[in-house]
Amino acid sequence: MKRIISIILVLISLSSITLCFAGCSKDVDDFTEAEHIQRITERIEKSDSTWGYPEGEKYESFEVYPVYDQYEELKYFLVEFEPYGFVFIRVKTEPSILVSCLHANKSMYVVGRIYGKKRPWTPHTRTPNSPPLPSFVEGWASSRNGDLILDENGDMIIYEKSPYFVTGNSEERKYLLQTKDSTSDFICAIKQEGQYVNLISKLKIEDIENLSYREHATLDVTSYAHKSNDL
């Protein structure tokens, strides 16, 4: 009888430990959009990151906006810095204590690639036959292809602010559409008259179910769940 009681007590103890380590995570839906924005704002203000600014410089201010996927689910937040720079923050279920110990990721907010003076972007279109973009665009040499959209003087256009900002759509509902054949290439878009518009190429998207990065202009929004990217 004592042996049975001991086994039961051990099982209860193990169950309690498991719940402690695996059942303490927070879900994205546990917070409203306004609460997420406040949480992200507080973390940025306390962060020691340079957010893409060179040593000795600092952003003057910033705004945080919710960003949705093609299924109207909240997946990202856009942080728009002044006077330049922007970054997408991926939001996900907060890792449990056990998972965070295994994967060294503790936050529900994951910082993606930071755009600005060091990593600008340029308007372009893309087809499977597009040539490589110039080496300094997005910090890549030849891995990203596209057909440049030039200004009225035939010069390349370089932006250090987000596609939503430079196209005058800062207050519109924002979308990041993931392409089916890439985990890092996303289309920055808004909806006009019920149809998505790619803000990088300014082209309407005809087939939302078959988005290929080889056929649509995208930005690299890589965000790996690692402690170095925790916000």
Phi and psi in degrees as a GROMACS rama.xvg file:
@    title "Ramachandran Plot"
@    xaxis  label "Phi"
@    yaxis  label "Psi"
@TYPE xy
-61.9691  -36.8264  LYS-2
-63.5313  -42.4721  ARG-3
-63.4206  -43.0645  ILE-4
-62.763  -40.3934  ILE-5
-63.315  -42.1189  SER-6
-63.4017  -42.362  ILE-7
-61.8008  -42.862  ILE-8
-64.5493  -38.3034  LEU-9
-65.106  -42.4271  VAL-10
-64.4023  -40.3094  LEU-11
-62.9362  -41.8074  ILE-12
-64.1991  -43.3985  SER-13
-64.8627  -39.9295  LEU-14
-63.5785  -39.9724  SER-15
-65.0458  -42.0261  SER-16
-65.3203  -41.739  ILE-17
-61.528  -44.6018  THR-18
-63.6108  -37.538  LEU-19
-63.1637  -42.1367  CYS-20
-85.7525  -29.3723  PHE-21
-108.887  -13.2671  ALA-22
-112.48  18.1375  GLY-23
-107.003  7.74594  CYS-24
-78.4876  156.183  SER-25
-105.468  144.302  LYS-26
-98.1884  157.588  ASP-27
-57.2119  -38.9591  VAL-28
-74.1452  -4.59459  ASP-29
-72.1252  -12.2848  ASP-30
-127.217  147.655  PHE-31
-77.0766  167.732  THR-32
-58.495  -42.5245  GLU-33
-62.0795  -38.1629  ALA-34
-69.5126  -39.528  GLU-35
-60.362  -44.9475  HIS-36
-60.4472  -41.8512  ILE-37
-65.6688  -42.6406  GLN-38
-63.1885  -43.5171  ARG-39
-65.9803  -42.6356  ILE-40
-58.3117  -47.0526  THR-41
-63.2673  -38.3768  GLU-42
-69.0721  -39.6217  ARG-43
-64.3711  -43.1298  ILE-44
-63.1622  -29.5759  GLU-45
-91.798  -10.686  LYS-46
-70.4381  147.014  SER-47
-98.0368  10.2848  ASP-48
-68.0957  148.743  SER-49
-83.5278  -12.7635  THR-50
53.0559  40.7445  TRP-51
85.1887  -1.54093  GLY-52
-86.1768  143.464  TYR-53
-66.2439  160.727  PRO-54
-56.2157  132.987  GLU-55
95.2788  -10.8897  GLY-56
-113.904  160.303  GLU-57
-151.63  149.605  LYS-58
-62.6006  152.835  TYR-59
-88.7215  -35.6579  GLU-60
-164.707  176.001  SER-61
-159.045  159.042  PHE-62
-127.259  147.102  GLU-63
-116.774  129.637  VAL-64
-127.204  141.88  TYR-65
-73.3837  147.702  PRO-66
-134.624  137.122  VAL-67
-116.088  159.739  TYR-68
-92.6686  -174.736  ASP-69
-71.1615  -5.47894  GLN-70
-106.561  15.539  TYR-71
64.8751  24.2544  GLU-72
-96.8843  137.981  GLU-73
-71.5067  116.881  LEU-74
-123.525  -27.6048  LYS-75
-140.041  165.356  TYR-76
-128.524  136.638  PHE-77
-94.0278  129.303  LEU-78
-109.044  116.16  VAL-79
-105.862  113.444  GLU-80
-92.0471  155.402  PHE-81
-119.245  136.972  GLU-82
-86.9189  -7.69568  PRO-83
-156.361  165.459  TYR-84
101.044  149.82  GLY-85
-158.667  160.299  PHE-86
-153.271  149.249  VAL-87
-101.196  131.476  PHE-88
-106.287  116.536  ILE-89
-79.0614  136.342  ARG-90
-112.487  133.593  VAL-91
-149.971  170.498  LYS-92
-58.3971  133.493  THR-93
-65.9509  132.023  GLU-94
-63.1132  144.954  PRO-95
-67.6315  167.848  SER-96
-60.387  -41.5871  ILE-97
-63.4867  -47.0323  LEU-98
-64.6045  -40.483  VAL-99
-65.4379  -31.1819  SER-100
-69.8301  -36.2575  CYS-101
-76.2886  -36.886  LEU-102
-111.535  0.369729  HIS-103
60.371  29.1989  ALA-104
-123.922  125.465  ASN-105
-119.629  -11.1285  LYS-106
-108.087  154.475  SER-107
-84.353  -2.89305  MET-108
-114.41  120.46  TYR-109
-116.573  124.256  VAL-110
-80.7063  129.612  VAL-111
-94.4308  -163.064  GLY-112
-64.7818  138.331  ARG-113
-98.4179  125.46  ILE-114
-101.704  149.463  TYR-115
169.2  -144.171  GLY-116
-64.3041  -37.7418  LYS-117
-76.9144  -26.3345  LYS-118
-139.976  81.2923  ARG-119
-82.8174  -177.677  PRO-120
-139.578  164.271  TRP-121
-133.511  141.097  THR-122
-61.48  138.103  PRO-123
-162.722  164.552  HIS-124
-110.831  172.436  THR-125
-150.3  138.053  ARG-126
-133.721  169.194  THR-127
-59.0639  -19.2566  PRO-128
-102.748  8.64193  ASN-129
-65.8445  144.351  SER-130
-78.4489  169.548  PRO-131
-63.2596  142.504  PRO-132
-72.698  158.096  LEU-133
-54.7703  149.223  PRO-134
-59.6516  -33.1809  SER-135
-84.9811  -7.36797  PHE-136
-74.9225  121.878  VAL-137
60.4849  14.1041  GLU-138
73.7221  14.8386  GLY-139
-109.686  153.402  TRP-140
-90.0832  -64.1726  ALA-141
-137.573  7.36265  SER-142
-82.4779  -10.2887  SER-143
-121.445  127.779  ARG-144
-109.23  159.337  ASN-145
171.756  159.152  GLY-146
-103.458  115.579  ASP-147
-62.0196  142.197  LEU-148
-100.762  112.047  ILE-149
-92.9711  162.79  LEU-150
-80.9451  -176.606  ASP-151
-64.8968  -17.5853  GLU-152
-96.2988  2.68989  ASN-153
82.2074  16.6648  GLY-154
-100.59  154.213  ASP-155
-66.2005  142.599  MET-156
-100.29  125.802  ILE-157
-117.211  127.405  ILE-158
-118.138  141.186  TYR-159
-114.943  3.58875  GLU-160
-115.546  166.47  LYS-161
-69.5631  159.213  SER-162
-58.5079  -31.295  PRO-163
-67.4097  -40.9742  TYR-164
-69.687  -49.984  PHE-165
-70.3016  -19.4493  VAL-166
-96.9662  5.76695  THR-167
74.8933  28.5082  GLY-168
-117.808  31.3056  ASN-169
-60.9582  -31.254  SER-170
-98.1652  0.59481  GLU-171
-80.8649  159.809  GLU-172
-65.2638  127.785  ARG-173
-102.707  143.069  LYS-174
-128.663  143.659  TYR-175
-119.254  113.011  LEU-176
-100.896  116.578  LEU-177
-79.0342  136.194  GLN-178
-79.4778  151.567  THR-179
-73.0261  -21.3476  LYS-180
-114.363  20.9313  ASP-181
-154.517  139.148  SER-182
-92.0872  -4.4364  THR-183
-120.818  -15.6194  SER-184
-92.7314  118.589  ASP-185
-126.452  148.769  PHE-186
-97.6362  124.035  ILE-187
-82.1079  120.823  CYS-188
-143.275  162.045  ALA-189
-132.543  174.224  ILE-190
-109.595  133.575  LYS-191
-127.188  119.165  GLN-192
53.1408  41.5509  GLU-193
80.6255  2.43325  GLY-194
-120.843  139.204  GLN-195
-71.6466  141.725  TYR-196
-122.87  125.414  VAL-197
-74.8688  116.246  ASN-198
-79.5807  -10.0349  LEU-199
-84.2185  -39.5049  ILE-200
-102.997  -15.8541  SER-201
64.1728  24.3161  LYS-202
-102.808  146.478  LEU-203
-73.0939  146.479  LYS-204
-98.7809  116.65  ILE-205
-83.3411  -40.8905  GLU-206
-119.649  92.8329  ASP-207
-71.0325  -19.0099  ILE-208
-84.6817  -13.442  GLU-209
-130.481  67.2733  ASN-210
-90.0687  115.178  LEU-211
-112  136.395  SER-212
-67.454  -15.7763  TYR-213
-78.1353  -12.2442  ARG-214
-122.688  -2.66926  GLU-215
-133.402  139.963  HIS-216
-68.4384  132.146  ALA-217
-135.981  168.571  THR-218
-115.624  150.667  LEU-219
-80.3523  115.173  ASP-220
-116.793  40.7571  VAL-221
-57.5551  131.695  THR-222
-147.108  96.86  SER-223
-86.2891  134.685  TYR-224
-75.3695  93.388  ALA-225
-145.878  151.912  HIS-226
-56.5152  -28.5015  LYS-227
-69.4729  -18.3544  SER-228
-107.743  4.75603  ASN-229
-67.5277  140.978  ASP-230
